[in-house]
């Protein structure tokens, strides 16, 4: 089992989950520093199509990230809501590229 980040993260990119991950498996197209700088600059619109992803090959299924997500975007792979099931593939594909 692994955890998956779904649609509510899109445009939000709260990085609380990154801070608690013991194996550093949460990444995105921008670094945490870049995301935080965008927020500090008040340019959140730049995050509209960006989200974070959990590397399924590294995730140890500890679940530390799930309660830290303020928008409830993180689920274990067996409990991803049907409406966001495509995020299972999106999450894995991010790390294949």
C-alpha positions in Angstrom: 0.0 0.0 0.0 1.1 3.6 -0.6 -0.5 6.9 0.0 -1.8 9.2 -2.9 -2.3 12.9 -3.1 -5.5 13.8 -4.9 -7.3 16.8 -6.4 -7.7 19.0 -3.3 -3.9 19.6 -3.3 -4.2 21.1 -6.8 -3.4 24.8 -6.5 -3.0 24.5 -2.7 0.3 22.8 -2.4 0.4 23.0 1.4 3.8 21.5 2.3 2.9 20.3 5.8 3.0 16.7 4.6 6.5 17.1 3.3 7.8 18.3 6.7 6.5 15.1 8.5 7.5 12.5 5.9 10.3 10.4 7.4 11.5 9.1 4.0 11.3 12.3 1.9 9.0 10.7 -0.7 6.7 13.8 -1.3 7.7 15.9 -4.2 6.3 18.2 -6.9 7.3 20.0 -10.0 8.5 22.8 -7.7 10.6 22.6 -4.6 9.2 23.4 -1.2 11.3 26.5 -1.2 9.9 27.6 -4.5 6.3 26.9 -3.4 6.8 28.9 -0.2 8.3 31.8 -2.0 5.4 32.0 -4.4 3.0 32.1 -1.4 5.1 34.8 0.3 5.1 36.8 -2.9 1.3 36.6 -3.0 1.4 34.9 -6.4 -0.7 31.8 -5.5 -2.2 31.8 -9.0 1.1 30.4 -10.2 0.2 27.2 -8.3 -3.1 26.7 -10.0 -2.1 23.6 -12.0 0.5 22.3 -9.5 0.2 19.7 -6.8 2.5 17.4 -4.7 2.9 13.7 -5.3 4.0 10.7 -3.2 6.6 8.4 -4.7 5.0 4.9 -4.4 8.5 3.3 -4.6 9.7 5.1 -1.5 6.6 5.6 0.6 6.7 3.3 3.7 3.0 3.6 4.3 3.5 5.2 7.7 0.5 7.6 7.2 2.2 10.6 8.9 1.3 12.8 6.0 -2.4 12.1 5.9 -3.5 14.0 9.1 -1.2 16.9 8.3 -3.0 17.8 5.0 -5.3 20.8 5.7 -7.3 20.1 2.6 -7.7 16.3 3.1 -6.1 15.4 -0.2 -4.1 12.4 1.0 -5.5 8.9 1.1 -4.1 5.4 1.2 -4.4 3.8 -2.2 -7.3 1.6 -1.2 -9.4 4.5 0.1 -9.1 7.0 -2.7 -12.6 8.3 -3.4 -13.9 7.1 -6.8 -14.1 10.6 -8.1 -10.3 10.9 -7.7 -9.3 7.4 -8.7 -7.4 8.8 -11.7 -4.9 10.3 -9.2 -3.5 6.8 -8.5 -2.1 6.8 -12.1 -1.2 10.5 -12.1 0.7 10.0 -8.9 2.7 7.1 -10.2 3.3 8.7 -13.6 4.9 11.7 -12.0 7.8 9.6 -10.8 8.1 7.6 -14.1 9.1 10.7 -16.0 
